[in-house]
Amino acid sequence: MPTDPVLVVHGGAWAMPDDMVEAHLRGVNNALAAGWRVLERGGSSLDAVEEAVVIMEDDETFDAGRGSFLNRDGKVQLDALIMDGATLRAGGVGCVERLCNPVRAARKILSESPHVYFVGEGAEKFAAEHGVPLCSNEDLIIPREVERLRAYQAAQAELKRSGSKPDGNDLFAGDSDDTTISHDTVGAVALDRDGNIAAATSTGGTLNKAPGRLGDSSLIGCGCYADNLSAAASTTGWGEPIMKLVLAKWTADRISAGNLPEWSAQEAMNYLKQRVNGHGGIIVLNPEGHIGIAHNTPRMAWAYRTVKKQESGVVREN
Ligand code: ASP
C-alpha cells in the first residue's frame, strides 16, 4: 500500500521582525506548494525537497541563492546539501560563488558522482559539466545586502574606535546570544509514496563571515540528514554550535531510539541551548510520517502539508 506523503519546510530561525513575517510565510508556502506538486503526482522525496528548496533559493527573502548575506569581502558564498534516506547517498557543495541554485548542483553530485562533497571552483566546474548553469557572483548580490554589510562593518569599526570589543567572529562564538541577527537558511524534509524520506538545506551562511568559512548547513549530520532507518532533518541558526553537536544526526538518533519526532525536535533545541548556548531551529520527519518542528529563537518560518492538513507559521508551540 502506498504511503501518504508528507512535506515540511523551513525558512530560518531568529527574532524575525513583524514587517518580515508576511514575506517569509509567502516564501515557505510557495516552497511547500512546489514540493507538494512533486509528491502528489507520485514523485520522490528527493525531487520534492530539491524543488521546495529551489523556490526559496530564488526568493530574495531568504539567505540562500540570490539575496544571501555577504561575506567580509562583499561576496556571496553558498553552501547546500541534499540527502536520500533510502540509499544514504548525499551531495554537498560548499563556498560556491557562481551558482544561483546550489541545491541543483548538490543533487547532481548525489546522482552522478562517486563523491559526496565538492567545494569552490571544483564544485562550479562539476555543476557546469553536468548541465547546471553558472551565474556571476554579482547576479547573487542585491542592494539590501550591500547596505546590510556596510552598516554592520561600520558599526564594528565604530566599536573598535571607541575601545569596545567588536562583535567580529564573536558573533558566532560560544557566548553569543543574539537572536536579532537574521538566520534565513532554508530547508525541507519529505516522505514520498514509496515510504522514502529525504532532506535538503541551502544557505548563504552568516553575515560578514570570513571567506572560506563553511557552516553547518551543508555538512552531513549537522545541518541536514536523512536515513530511512531513523529520520530526515534540516536545521537553521547559528552554525558553529550546531556543527559541534552534529545536531541533525543527534536528533535522528533520538528518533531511531524510539522517541517521537515532535519531542526529539524540542529536545534538540534544548540540547543546543544548554550544551553550547546555541540558537536555531529544526524540522524533522520519520518514515511513519510523524513530524517535529521546533526552535529556541523567538520565531522560525515553517510550513507543512500532509494529505489531511496544511499549516504554516512563524512560531511553533510544542
Ligand atoms: N546555519 C547557517 C550557517 O551557519 C546560518 C543559518 O541557518 O541561517 O551557515
Boltz pocket constraint, residues with backbone or C-beta under 6 A from the ligand:
constraints:
  - pocket:
      binder: B
      contacts: [[A, 12], [A, 63], [A, 182], [A, 183], [A, 184], [A, 185], [A, 203], [A, 204], [A, 205], [A, 206], [A, 214], [A, 215], [A, 216], [A, 217], [A, 223], [A, 235], [A, 236], [A, 237], [A, 238], [A, 239], [A, 240]]
      max_distance: 6.0
